[in-house]
Each structure stands twice: as structure tokens, then as C-alpha cells.
Amino acid sequence: MLDVNQVRADFPILQQEMYPGVPLVFLDSAASSQKPTAVLQAMEHYYRALNANVHRGVYRISEEATHAFELARQKVANFINAPDAAQIIFVRNATEGFNLVAYSWGEANIQAGDEILLTEMEHHANLVPWQMLAQRKGAVVRYLPFTPDGLLDLSNLDELLTERTKLFSFTAVSNVFGTINPARRLIAAAKAVGAVTMVDAAQSAPHMVVNVQELDCDFLAFSGHKMCGPTGIGILYGKRHLLEAMPPFMGGGDMIRRVTLEGATWNDIPWKFEAGTPAIAEGIGLGAAVDYLTNLGMDNVHAYEQFLTSYALEALSEVPGLKVWGPPAAQKGGVAAFTLDNLHPHDIAELLDKDGIAVRAGHHCAMPLHKKLGLSATTRASFYVHTTTAEIDALVASLQRVRAVFRL
Amino acid sequence: MDNSIYREQIIDLYEHPLNRGRLDPADFSYEEDNPLCGDVIRIDARLDEHGRIAEVAWSGEGCAISQASASLLTEEIKGMSLDEVKAFPKERLLGLIGVPLSMARVKCALLSLKVLKAGAYGIPDPEVIRDL
């Protein structure tokens, strides 16, 4: 099991007080995680000692920067068990990964009348790019529904996933319910009808083992900033034959082999998709984040979060009028989105903040999910490697005070 | 817990809102949402023969701050002319609410005023525009 006190010492932001005598209780890692010292140091080292553009200079620091940046790519490849680092495309975030596939693969492969299958529990990042693609092409977007427990309803999967389905894109873990979806089963079903698959790993890569060869997905995307890394860097993984056949997404420097006034030829993958100077410090920072999580052990991370989630669901059930949405702890990542009587999530979050507790209030970029539940918003507490049971107790005590303020 | 922004009056108005409801027919109506939090406020108003606010009602969903603000605002504008409504300063509404608000919450507090002014200026209901 993970030693949470040792882990907490790695996160400098957790040492500060929000108000005099009130420590920060950070329960919003699902939106963006905190960064351990090792990540901050790796980025600072790049700027202090190696700062130069990559893939260009023949001088020493440029070669060292290139090496550090490409080493980070290899670390990410190892982290998700990709066969080759060339299949790891550096993008800004998971959102850009979806857009890249929608524009590059989608423009070349989706035609009028084709179907794209998504689920009703997707983050907007895995909804809007496909809706835009479908609109451009006259394609149809269909949705796999979820049950009242926040589990995917697979009873009509055969009707929704058919030979007309050209792409099935779904989240591995819901950012609201926390549902851990049966990714391997869904991918196998999609392959049986010849559909290309894409997995939103934004909420799984930070918290559990992701193995792209075992999943056998065609594409997978996640963000660095939710997994102890910096903002501005994310990952798109793709199968080699698909990436090689795809046209570039953006044009510019670094992505070309040769440019003439008449046109250009493209660089090899992954650089074909990385026009312009990349986020070098951020890529190196993500590499350090991968090292950090790998040292903790992703199995340990997942086990610790399962323990926290069980503890939290039990503790939150003591608050009268509180309902946590989604499945029971065994099928759930470290997320508890809840409602408390009919209180508005912004009122709850504002009062929790007065106790130093940071939670997310709103629709969490999943408006269709909330609409189906008949809610405009929920309050979401999310847990990570540095979360303690004492912090969950503090959340519960603070929620009891919220009830008192509202005379409940 | 420092709960100063949820002073007694805000909670009182949350429990017992003023002027809550719908007017049909109304001389002007407007509805808008705050995409940040999903709050929705609708205001319906009727004018008297002198063009002053005779009756006003608000409806919608929202946080305690936006709900209290709608109660206070609708109470305050009774008897005002349309020109007075159009010129109603936001500082006056924030003064009525009377608690220090963060930037994000100022938007909650001012949603009702935004809706009221859009109605007073005769801006077509956004739903009408969508339906055209």
C-alpha cells in the first residue's frame, strides 16, 4: 500500500494554508492534479540548463533538449505499453487528441450516412469534435445510454453497434460517475463489426494501469495535467498503420520532410502531427510525472484510490440528504459527484472553500449526462495519491456545517 | 467556517423568496442562463398606465446568491419607469445584497439585473431568436 504521508511530502502546494490555520484540502484532481517536486524540478532543469529548440540545433544543449524530449516520449510509450514511441503523438491535451483524430482520420474516412457511436456519459471533449465531424459529413452520431446506477447499458449494444458504425469512441472512466467501463469488451464488440475505436483515458491513465496492446484500441488520448504533469501537454496514441495513412492535422515546421514552393512532403510519425515548436518543457515534465507514478506503481495507486473511494462513499452516506451519483465503490474510480438536498453546488462549493476544501461545482463538461439525471449541476470531490481519510472526514464535517448554514 | 457571505438575509430570501412566480400575459419577459453554473432566471413584468413597473415576478433555478439577488432586485424596481430600470446601476444591486462577493459570484448576483435590462430594452427572447 502507498505511504500517503510520504507522498504528501512530494507535493509542495499541499503545505500551504488557504486561510490562517486552514490547510488546503485539494479534492479536485479530476479537473487538474497537483504537481510533485520532481516534475517541477525537471521543467526548471530544462529551462535553466538545456533550453534550446528541439530537432534543429547541432549544438550541445539543443541535442540534450531533443534527447530529454524524445526520452519523455519513450517513457510515455512504456507507461501505456505502446509498441513504439513513434505512436505517441504529443498534443496539448486529450481534447486536442480527439480533434486531431476527428479532423485527420475523420475527414478521410467518415462519409454521409456513416454512424459514430459515443456514450451518454462522455466529457464534451469526446462529444463535440464528433458532432462537428458528423455535421460536416452528414454522418449520424448515436449514443450508448447509461443506467440509473451510472453504468453503461449494454442491453442494446447490438442495435447501436452495427456495420454502419465506423467509429466507437468512449471513456474508460467517467469523470462524473467514476464508472470504470468494460473497455476491452467494448473494443472487442466494435472490432467484430469493423469499427475503429478510440478511448478517452483522461480519467484512467492517471489512476490505473493502461495497456494499449491489451485493450487493442485504435486510438487513445489523455492529458498530462491530470496525472501529475504540467498543463499544455497531452498524448494521442494510435496504431501505426492508421497514423501512417492519416493526413497531417496542422502544417508548419517540424512536420515536413521537404518543402518547395509547389508543396511539401510529410515527416514520419510522430512528428508528422507535431507542427511547430512543441511544448518542450511540458513534455519533459510529463516524462517526470510518468516516472513519479511508475515509481509509486499504478497498481498501488489504483488500490489506494479504491480504498479511499470505499471510505468516502461510506462517510458521505452519513450526511443527511446527500446522494452520490454513479455506481458502488467496486466499479468506480476516485470520484464522488453528489447532490445535497436541493442546495446549489455553487453554494456548497463556496462554503467548503471557507474550510479550505477545493471541490468542483458545475456540470464538469458533461452537460448531456447531467440533463439525463434532471440536474443542472453536481458537486464533485475527487481523490488522488495524496488524499487522506482525514481529508474526507474534513469534507464530511464541512458538509454538515453547510447544512446548518442553510438551516437543514 | 466563515459563512459571512451567507448572512441571515440571504438565507431568509432563499427560504422565502419575494416576487417569485410567472406573469402571463406580461408587457415584457426575458430569460437567460449563466453557463458557468447552469443558473436560469426569467423575469416577467407588467407596466401601469404611466409606463411604470406595476407587477414583476421572477422564476428559475440557481444558487442562493442569484436567487436572493432576484428577490431584492424585483422588490426594488416596483414603481420605476422603464428608463429608470434601464439605468439601474449594478453597484446598487450589489449594495442591496450587502456581502462581499468573489468575481465568479458577482456574475451570479448580477444575472437577474442582466435579464431585467434585456427585457426592458425589448431584446427579443433568445428562444424566439432560436425559433426563427
Interface residues (C-beta under 8 A of the other chain):
Chain A: Y19 H344 P345 H346 D347 E350 L351 K354 D355 A361 G362 H363 H370 S376 A377 S398 R401 V405 F406 R407
Chain B: M1 D2 N3 I5 Y6 I11 Y14 E15 L36 C37 G38 D39 V40 E61 G62 C63 A64 I65 S102 R105 C108
